């Protein structure tokens, strides 16, 4: 990983955390986000295809929206190339998984790291690493998640912009609110907060 070019799709809190860790390995960081972040020292790319062409490793940390569904497919994986590695820590639907399987089998890319709610074909591939979604299972990260959920709920009910918007429509907003309340309740019960 040292000295490689790391492309990050989605430079929010998680993307920035990935970038900081990759900097420790001397990685050259590039990114794609909704808007260029001129205050950061990283190179901005206007398209995911441009980012993939200029990356040795491509990491997805973006939200799942209508615009990011199947955002990564054959063209992007082809651009990443046979020496490139693909890591998805975003939602599975951001990637066209049928094309990811083909890319791995036909070696358009060197390998992939993804979460295990994926196609069966990926389970037995030697160039795939599957990990459960466990990044938020420490007490510290759960505490931060609960605080963020409460802050978002407070903003929502106060008519203010959300700190971490992730929906495009009213139906999505209602679902988001239900998910936040449910997660908040389960986290508080689990950690007896």
Secondary structure, 3 states (H helix, E strand, C coil): CCCCEEEEECCCHHHHHHHHHHHCCCCEEEEECCCCCCCCCCEECCCHHHHHHCCCEEEECCCCCCCCCCCECHHHHHHHCCCCEEEECCCHHHECHHHHHHHHHCCCCCEEEEECCCCHHHCCCCCEEEECCCCCCCHHHHHHHHHHHHHHHHHHHCCCCCCCCCCCCHHHHHHHHHHHHHHHHHHHHHCCC
